Amino acid sequence: MQTLLKLFSVLVLLLASAHALAATDLSFIKPGLIHQALRPSLLAKGWQPVPNRAIQNSSLYAQEIHSLGLSEVVDCISMEIDACTFQYRKNKQVLTIKTITRQGEVASFKVKTLP
């Protein structure tokens, strides 16, 4: 009976983990995709832009991006390679996307779970 109970507990944990993984499936994000083309898919999957309320403290390039309606821009560097960082939130998870080039090609992304 205890073995059956342990097996059931493991099964419940696996199902919960699979559900959490499915909720954060970001396999559609690929390096080289253009951030603005990716944005509608993120919104459709429940990721909400994290507005940068201190945009005046960010670079002029970030302020320009922000003025185009991309309120989730955290900051940008405009030098040889134009790079920006954008943030989205879904429940207790924060998605950070780093882009390069003026076209906003995705270079990398990561998800952090908040406590």
Secondary structure as UniProt FT lines:
FT   HELIX           2..23
FT   TURN            27..28
FT   TURN            31..32
FT   HELIX           35..44
FT   TURN            45..46
FT   STRAND          48..49
FT   TURN            53..54
FT   HELIX           55..57
FT   HELIX           60..67
FT   TURN            68..69
FT   TURN            71..72
FT   STRAND          73..77
FT   STRAND          83..90
FT   TURN            91..92
FT   STRAND          93..100
FT   TURN            101..104
FT   STRAND          105..113
//
